[in-house]
């Protein structure tokens, strides 16, 4: 399936809370859990061709919010008093108007219904994780197939003189 024009909006903290490996990491160090999520999503974006936005909830943090690029992902920290859900809803409205498939990855059922009502396609945290794991397996298979089998032949390590003598012996000469 060609997904080059598709967009995936990911509720960052929702994924961290829903994916077991990130949930455990979050308990120790939230920033590392965020970085791991971004690495996984960057790989997914590269393989799937989708444009990925990761939205982090910063509604309780004073400030104007921020949007920046990282590993070719678009990372959005919401503005003060704006939740990730509100930001996702706004982005869905903006991006579906451009005639693209917009997917929203969240396990928040209310948010799934609201996004679906605005024209987005739903993707649960579990479904996204399964997609990422399947893509990783496909990447590994592709890499294995692309690696040429390098034969460790003696021929490449011998001088021309020695090869010539061995070839004469092989043909029955001296």
Secondary structure, DSSP 8 states (H G I E B T S, - for coil): ---TT-EEEEEHHHHHHHSHHHHHHHHH-HHHHHHHHHHHHHHHHHHH--EEEEEE--TTS-S--EEEEETTEEEEE--TT--HHHHHHHHHHHHHTTT--EEEE---HHHHHHHHHTT-EEE-HHHHHHHHHHHHHHHHHHHHHHS------SGGGS-HHHHHHHHHHHTT--
